[in-house]
Amino acid sequence: MVADENAALVAGAKTGDARAFELLVERNERKIFSMAQSITRNREDAEDVVQQSFQKTFIHLKKFQGESLFSTWLTRIAINEALMLLRRKRGSREVPIAESTTESETALLLDIPDSGPNPEDSCLQREQERILSAAVSELTPGMRKAIELRELGELSTRETARVMGLSVGAVKARVFHGRRKLRETLRQRPKVDRRDNK
């Protein structure tokens, strides 16, 4: 069983077995990178998050008591690293969601009609993504984190609940209210709609 194997690797890594820790990294690196890229919207930033996350994991491994899955503990560290990186960046400049290489996720959240990649539509989508980014920043910290983990981090409701230390019901409520608040905020903002140009 994977969980038992991971537990054995964690136990080995705690005793200083470098190979055991390498195997933990190999097993979790792809998932952590994907999650980090979904939150940071930038490949280089995601790579930095992965590196920092595994460094912190290695340093604090002896504090891991096994009360949750190792992957859940590691994901929590990585999400915190990703969010801290975003906060640092926002301190010096605004980070546009348009940097994302997976714009379909944002489009899905915004219900943007799909169309050919002509310059006008690309410009419109960038503007809509900027508006979305501003709307997300207006959510309460709890709602924002739930939305980021579920919509951007691609975690399941159960995984999100584990990371946030909440019940599944509480996560569902935060995501529901967060989405509703986003819709209300986006409705109140003046925006150009390509349908108005027809």
C-alpha positions as CSV (number, residue, x, y, z in Angstrom):
1,M,0.0,0.0,0.0
2,V,1.4,3.4,-1.0
3,A,0.6,5.1,2.4
4,D,2.5,2.3,4.2
5,E,5.4,2.6,1.8
6,N,5.5,6.3,2.4
7,A,5.4,5.8,6.1
8,A,8.4,3.5,5.9
9,L,10.2,6.0,3.7
10,V,9.5,8.8,6.2
11,A,10.7,6.7,9.1
12,G,13.9,6.0,7.1
13,A,14.4,9.6,6.1
14,K,14.1,10.6,9.8
15,T,17.0,8.4,10.7
16,G,19.1,10.1,8.0
17,D,18.5,7.7,5.1
18,A,19.2,10.1,2.1
19,R,17.8,7.5,-0.4
20,A,14.5,7.3,1.5
21,F,14.1,11.1,1.3
22,E,15.0,11.1,-2.4
23,L,12.3,8.5,-3.0
24,L,9.8,10.7,-1.2
25,V,10.8,13.6,-3.4
26,E,10.5,11.6,-6.6
27,R,7.0,10.3,-5.6
28,N,5.6,13.7,-4.7
29,E,7.5,16.2,-6.9
30,R,5.2,16.2,-9.9
31,K,2.0,16.7,-7.9
32,I,3.7,19.5,-5.8
33,F,5.0,21.2,-9.0
34,S,1.5,21.1,-10.6
35,M,-0.2,22.5,-7.6
36,A,2.5,25.2,-7.2
37,Q,2.2,26.2,-10.8
38,S,-1.6,26.4,-10.5
39,I,-1.2,28.9,-7.6
40,T,1.8,30.9,-8.8
41,R,0.7,30.9,-12.5
42,N,4.4,30.9,-13.4
43,R,6.8,27.9,-14.1
44,E,9.9,29.4,-12.6
45,D,8.1,30.5,-9.4
46,A,6.6,27.0,-9.2
47,E,10.1,25.4,-9.4
48,D,11.2,27.7,-6.6
49,V,8.2,26.7,-4.5
50,V,9.0,23.0,-5.0
51,Q,12.7,23.5,-4.0
52,Q,11.8,25.6,-0.9
53,S,9.1,23.1,0.0
54,F,11.4,20.1,0.0
55,Q,14.1,22.0,1.8
56,K,11.6,22.9,4.6
57,T,10.3,19.3,4.6
58,F,13.8,18.0,5.1
59,I,14.6,20.5,7.9
60,H,11.3,19.9,9.8
61,L,10.8,16.2,9.0
62,K,11.4,15.1,12.6
63,K,8.4,17.3,13.6
64,F,6.1,15.2,11.3
65,Q,4.1,13.0,13.7
66,G,2.1,11.0,11.1
67,E,-1.2,12.4,12.2
68,S,-2.0,13.1,8.5
69,L,-0.7,11.6,5.3
70,F,2.9,12.7,4.5
71,S,1.6,14.0,1.1
72,T,-1.0,16.1,2.9
73,W,1.6,17.5,5.2
74,L,3.9,18.2,2.3
75,T,1.1,19.8,0.3
76,R,0.3,22.2,3.2
77,I,4.0,23.3,3.3
78,A,4.0,23.8,-0.5
79,I,0.8,25.8,-0.5
80,N,2.1,28.1,2.3
81,E,5.3,28.6,0.3
82,A,3.3,29.4,-2.9
83,L,1.1,31.9,-1.1
84,M,4.0,33.5,0.7
85,L,5.8,33.9,-2.7
86,L,2.6,35.5,-4.2
87,R,2.4,37.9,-1.2
88,R,6.1,38.9,-1.7
89,K,5.5,39.5,-5.4
90,R,2.3,41.5,-4.7
91,G,4.4,43.7,-2.4
92,S,6.5,44.8,-5.3
93,R,4.1,44.5,-8.3
94,E,0.7,43.1,-9.2
95,V,0.9,39.5,-10.5
96,P,-1.5,39.1,-13.4
97,I,-3.3,35.8,-13.7
98,A,-2.6,36.1,-17.5
99,E,0.9,34.7,-16.8
100,S,-0.7,31.3,-16.5
101,T,0.1,28.7,-19.0
102,T,-3.2,27.0,-18.1
103,E,-5.6,29.8,-18.9
104,S,-8.4,27.3,-19.4
105,E,-8.7,27.0,-15.6
106,T,-9.4,30.7,-15.2
107,A,-11.7,30.6,-18.2
108,L,-13.6,27.8,-16.6
109,L,-14.1,29.8,-13.4
110,L,-15.1,32.9,-15.4
111,D,-17.3,31.1,-18.0
112,I,-15.5,33.0,-20.8
113,P,-16.8,31.8,-24.1
114,D,-14.1,30.0,-26.1
115,S,-13.1,31.6,-29.4
116,G,-10.3,31.8,-31.9
117,P,-7.1,33.3,-30.6
118,N,-7.4,36.7,-32.4
119,P,-5.7,39.8,-30.8
120,E,-9.0,41.4,-29.7
121,D,-10.2,38.3,-27.9
122,S,-6.8,37.8,-26.3
123,C,-6.8,41.4,-25.0
124,L,-10.3,40.9,-23.7
125,Q,-9.4,37.7,-21.9
126,R,-6.4,39.3,-20.2
127,E,-8.6,42.2,-19.0
128,Q,-11.2,39.7,-17.7
129,E,-8.4,37.7,-15.9
130,R,-7.1,41.0,-14.3
131,I,-10.7,41.7,-13.1
132,L,-10.9,38.1,-11.7
133,S,-7.6,38.5,-9.9
134,A,-8.8,41.7,-8.3
135,A,-12.1,40.0,-7.3
136,V,-10.3,37.0,-5.7
137,S,-8.2,39.4,-3.6
138,E,-11.4,40.9,-2.1
139,L,-12.5,37.5,-0.7
140,T,-12.0,36.8,3.0
141,P,-8.8,34.8,3.6
142,G,-10.7,31.6,4.3
143,M,-12.8,31.8,1.1
144,R,-9.8,32.9,-0.9
145,K,-7.7,29.9,0.2
146,A,-10.5,27.4,-0.4
147,I,-11.0,28.8,-3.9
148,E,-7.3,28.8,-4.6
149,L,-6.9,25.2,-3.5
150,R,-10.0,23.8,-5.2
151,E,-10.0,25.9,-8.5
152,L,-6.3,26.6,-8.9
153,G,-4.6,23.9,-6.9
154,E,-6.9,21.2,-8.4
155,L,-7.2,19.6,-5.0
156,S,-10.3,17.6,-4.2
157,T,-12.7,18.8,-1.6
158,R,-11.4,16.2,0.8
159,E,-7.8,17.1,0.2
160,T,-8.6,20.8,0.6
161,A,-10.3,20.0,3.9
162,R,-7.2,18.2,5.1
163,V,-4.9,21.0,4.1
164,M,-7.1,23.7,5.7
165,G,-7.9,21.6,8.8
166,L,-11.6,21.9,8.2
167,S,-14.5,19.5,7.6
168,V,-15.5,18.6,4.0
169,G,-18.8,20.5,4.7
170,A,-17.0,23.6,5.8
171,V,-14.9,23.6,2.7
172,K,-17.9,23.1,0.4
173,A,-19.6,26.1,2.2
174,R,-16.5,28.3,1.7
175,V,-16.2,27.4,-1.9
176,F,-19.9,28.0,-2.5
177,H,-19.9,31.4,-0.8
178,G,-16.6,32.3,-2.4
179,R,-17.9,31.5,-5.9
180,R,-21.2,33.5,-5.2
181,K,-19.2,36.4,-3.9
182,L,-17.0,36.3,-7.0
183,R,-20.0,36.3,-9.3
184,E,-21.5,39.3,-7.4
185,T,-18.3,41.2,-7.5
186,L,-17.7,40.5,-11.2
187,R,-21.3,41.5,-12.0
188,Q,-20.8,44.9,-10.3
189,R,-17.7,45.7,-12.3
190,P,-18.0,47.4,-15.7
191,K,-16.6,45.1,-18.3
192,V,-16.5,44.9,-22.1
193,D,-18.3,41.9,-23.4
194,R,-17.5,40.6,-26.9
195,R,-21.2,40.0,-27.5
196,D,-21.7,43.8,-27.3
197,N,-19.5,44.2,-30.3
198,K,-21.7,42.1,-32.6
